[in-house]
Every structure is written in structure tokens, then in C-alpha cells.
Amino acid sequence: MGVTLRMGADYSIDMSDFDFNASELPSAYISQYNSTTIVGYADGVKVTIKGAGFTYGSSGITGGEIQSISETWDGETLFSLTGLQLSVKSILSVVESGSISEAKKLLTSALSGADDMFGGQYSDTLYGFGGNDYLAGGRGDDALSGGSGVDRLQGGLGVDTLFGGTGNDTFVYTSATQSNARLGLDTIRDLTIGDKIDLSGIDASVSATGNQAFSFIGTATFHGKAGELRFEKKASDTYIYGDVNGDKVADFALHLDDAVTLSKGFFAL
């Protein structure tokens, strides 16, 4: 089990700037509270915090466990974060210290499990930290970093940058439109032995019925057959090309930020 982060469709997040300060709402902003729920407002944003054993003092919340945080603006969701097990006292300690490094430690600890993170329509920066995570960028030019663990990263649409981190990670593509020369190439920063590029969700032949698998042809040039997948090394970079209609032109293309000699074993076709 882990944390689930969901961004609203029209909002983005940069997790390098994310903290839990919203959970330490001053009592003047709190409009509703009991032992399991807090509702407050900060700069026009409605913040809803749910958990267990909440206690309060003159300065606001003083104790309990936070299990979820969500923010809305004029009824529209900005983000929701569920599956938390955060001590209120640990958050207050970080807030009072004003320490960036302590805030980072708290965030890392909170996201050390098998977390699911979903970006919105704009450019998101998502970190998995520890655990076996699933990161999905959605639309926009996203930056995804899995951290440690066996992670699955799916940039979605846009020009995305994917960094698996340690562990045997999988980079997932389900459509040729998610990375190509016309719309922009994604970059995988750290593909190593044990990692996979999962292309099984892409129909490799648009002329055949059903979802066809790619045929890996190494460094050979396209033969005019739909479904061929090849790669090419250029200096310190590697490019992967897939032809789904047999016109010898790549419909899918992907950039690796290293010179990598690829084999069929790097792919789920």
C-alpha cells in the first residue's frame, strides 16, 4: 500500500517545491473541524484534511494522524493526496524548524511506499522516492523520477523526461503519438540492463486487425513492413524508431540519453 496523488485536469505540480505546510492551517482559517476532518481556506483555496484523532489548540491543529489532503478552487479539484499516515506533530516540527532538509526528509518518508501518481494536462514534476511506484504524467511536458524500487513510468502525451532511478524499471508507451518526431521525442535518461521499454500497448500495424506486436530488427533499416522496430546510436545518444504503417518512416520515436546497444530483451513488444 502507498500514497495516491491525483492532479486536477487543469493544474500541475512540481514535487521539488511540494511540502505539507497546508496541513498546518491557522485556526483563523479553519471553518469546520472535528476529530477526523478539517476544512479551511488559504488564499481562496479550500483545503480538506481527513484523518484520525485530531486535537486542537489556540493556534490550530496540534495532534492526530493525517490520512488525506485535498485542495479545491471554486469547486474544481487542484489535487488530492490519499493513503497518508502522517503524524501531525511531525509536520508541525518541520514547519517550526523552517528546515528545507527536514521538509524533504518528511516528504521522502511519506512517499516511501508503493505510490501511484497521476499528473494533469500541464507540465508536472513527479517523484516516486522509495517503493515500487507508478508515475503517469498525463498531458504536458512532464518530468518523472521513480527513485528506488521497481517503478513503472508513463509520460503520456507531451515531450517528457523519464528517470527510472535504481531498480528494474519499466517505461510504458500505449500510443505512437506519445513520442514521435512530429510532436516531440521523450527522453529516457537512465536505461540500463534490467529495465524495460513496454511498447505492448501500441498497435504496431495499423492495417491489421487487433493490437499487433512490434518486430525488433536491431540496427537494420526499415524494409517497408508495418510493425518494425529499430534503433540507431548517434554519438552519446540512442534513438528508437517504430514504423506502424510500412512506409519506412518512423511513426514512433524515442530518445535515450546514452549510447546503448539494444537487444530484444530491453523491450516488451
Beta strands, then each sheet from edge to edge (+ up, - down):
strand 1: 4-7
strand 2: 30-33
strand 3: 37-42
strand 4: 45-57
strand 5: 60-73
strand 6: 76-87
strand 7: 116-118
strand 8: 125-127
strand 9: 134-136
strand 10: 143-145
strand 11: 152-154
strand 12: 161-163
strand 13: 170-172
strand 14: 186-188
strand 15: 196-198
strand 16: 215-216
strand 17: 228-234
strand 18: 237-243
strand 19: 252-256
strand 20: 267-268
sheet 1: 2+ 3- 4+ 5- 6+ 1- 7- 9- 11- 13- 15- 20-
sheet 2: 8+ 10+ 12+ 14+ 19+ 18- 17+ 16+
end
